[in-house]
């Protein structure tokens, strides 16, 4: 067994952290998960790192990959000061990992970029030059994977905060603390809950909530398609599990594009163009593994 290939993976979300170790992406997907609620950085980091230190004692970990909520400041490998999660401002992944696991390399990216990378390597975006991954859950995020690398540019994309035209009759102010009625403010899980007064997934599939939700998500995808020209768009996250929502989005994207991009992907093959994640709900933690395994390889060069 190649012990040097053992990698720890952390999918660090706003409500929970999912931790796993393994020597392959399948082991990460199928193996034991250690799940910790995201509370204070001190409490959460102690529980997470205690678990990895125990795993490291069994089989040394070459690297830890972290797929973190953001925004992320890559200059310091920290959670950026602009994060809406106040207690986590400036919390350094690098410092927390290296303090407890001195020999482990660290690979860090946003949870969305990591999930997109996992989908490109092993999921629904394999062999695509340009792929988009959009997650719709508590928040909304989007990644653009070009030739196998998540786009970073200035920082990293923040597609959840794009502006989409407010739909007629929708008076809801929006939930985004920074922008109010950006896409995330209008269409994330929290927005659905607050606008309609219940937890979204409890609504039946024919509830008006999902008609409006599909309007906003389709507009967002039209923006992504017109800017980035992806060859596939993967839609993950808890909200996308609502029955029929993905189909509504497909139909609205096709109608809104109105044949202007004359490709079958935006016509008869829309069902193969806007798709669910190939890795199911495992994209995030498998993405963390992808970041960790790459960091381990870079370290050995
Ligand atoms: Zn926003």
Boltz pocket constraint, residues with backbone or C-beta under 6 A from the ligand:
constraints:
  - pocket:
      binder: B
      contacts: [[A, 160], [A, 161], [A, 176], [A, 177], [A, 178], [A, 179], [A, 180], [A, 182], [A, 183], [A, 184], [A, 185]]
      max_distance: 6.0
